[in-house]
Structure formats: structure tokens, C-alpha cells
Amino acid sequence: MKKVVFNFTALATITIFLFTIGIAKAQWRNETHDVYNAPTGVDVNIDGDLSEWDEIMNAVTGTDGTAFCGVLFEANGGDIKAFEEFGGGTWSDADDHETCFMFAWDADALYLALSVTDDTHEHAAAAAWNGDGAQLAFEPTGKREAGLPLFLYNIGLDGTAENVILQNERTNGSPGIADEDAAIVRDEGGKKTYYEFRFPATELQIEGDQFSEGMEIGVGICVNDGDTGDGQNGQKGWDGWYPHAVVYGKNSEKTGLVVLSSTAVTAVEAADKLTTTWGKLKSAR
């Protein structure tokens, strides 16, 4: 019988090599903001008024205790950035463009709110993504592996800041979200744009047509930025949460992970909260 001798040094080298490849493939993962634990019990109205979301921004944080606001990501070329410039676009700071986001859920739907700081609102193009607008990707299994089916949606507010442009880009046989499932409101005085979405369990083809505690969903959020003047109109860059799920190809492995938790967040009346801001804004319109 031939004696088999294992070369443990070679085996260890191969193991380290394979482990290194695994790290390289996942280097876009954010160390502190890879997982969002979405609360339940929030009564969401899709109207662009984010007052019912008041407590969620501070209640749901990354592992470092900071909110999901201005989240860093790996840009094209490997640099870690809060904003990625594109097509000759320029970005100065968070006042130029910054995205904060929140999720909530109930049995019937997953809800998403975006609060976007943007010094100018620009959307002259017909396409929802080509200017100030959001591109959203959902990987319903939460496996976040390459090649999995994505549900893709594009939405923007036109140049008059009055009409919502909605494109159900890829729904894998589902009907797409309806007009009443999306709202955008621009606060020009406050230099903010508020987005609100509802994604039914039936639309995302969730098994049993209902969401439940513990479910995991891969999500990519790309919020594009265009600016008025100096040739900055159109898609001139983006931020968000794992935007490379959408740009430079459609990449199911490059999504963040939303976990449906049992935590219920209760809104609290407090001075200078978003509710107060919205009251002042609406009374002035």
C-alpha cells in the first residue's frame, strides 16, 4: 500500500490564500453599517412627510453607535468614500449631498424613508435616475451572492419639484410598485428632499406573501446627484448604502443586509423634532 504524506505547510498556505481571496471579494462590506435591524410597529403613510419616522434615525444605528447617515462605501478603484463623483461631477461636502435612510416593516410591506441633504434640486432628464433621484435594488433571499435575481426601481422628482417619475426597472414578473407606494417632497428652504416608499411582500415575491421577524433582505440604495450650472446636470455622482449594487452593473452580492427585527419604535413628542419641522414647512406652503 502506498503511503500518503500530507504537506501541512502547503495546506496551510492554500488555506490562507483562499481566505485572502474571500476577504478581497468582500472588501466592499462596511465594518460598522453592514446590517440594518429594521423595527416594526410604525404606522407609515406614503406622503413624503417623515414625521412618523422621528425616533428611528437615532434608535437604529451601526455597531459603532452612529446613525445610517452619510455611510461610507468602497468607490470604483477601491477608495473608501461618502460620495462617488461620476461623469465630471464634483462634490464638496455633506451640505452638497448626503443621504440618511431608515427602514421599517409590517407583515404586508417593507418601508423605506430617505432624507437627502442637497443644495440644489436638478432633474431635467426624462429618466428617473438621470439627475436627483434614487435607484433601489432588492435581493429578497438575503443571501447576497453574485448572480441572484434583483428587483430594481428608479424614482426621481422632476425639475419643477412637483411630479414624481417612477420606473419599475426589473420586477421579475411582479407588477411593480404603484404610484401610491412612492412619494417625494422637496423642501427648498431647508435644502432637503424626502423620499418615502412601500414595497409589498407580494411585489418582492416573499414566500407566503408576508414578512416576518428574522427575515433577511439584501438592499442597495443609490441616490444620484445633479446640480444646476457648470454642466453638472444629470447623474454626476451618488451616495447611499451599497450603491454598487446598482451602478457599474447590477450586483446582488454588493447589497447591505436588512434584518426584520421584533423591536417596536414608538414616536415621542419633542421640540425641534422632524414633526415640528414638517408642521412649519406645511403651514408655509
Order of alpha helices (4+ residues) and beta strands (2+ residues): alpha-beta-alpha-beta-beta-beta-beta-beta-beta-beta-beta-beta-beta-beta-beta-beta-alpha
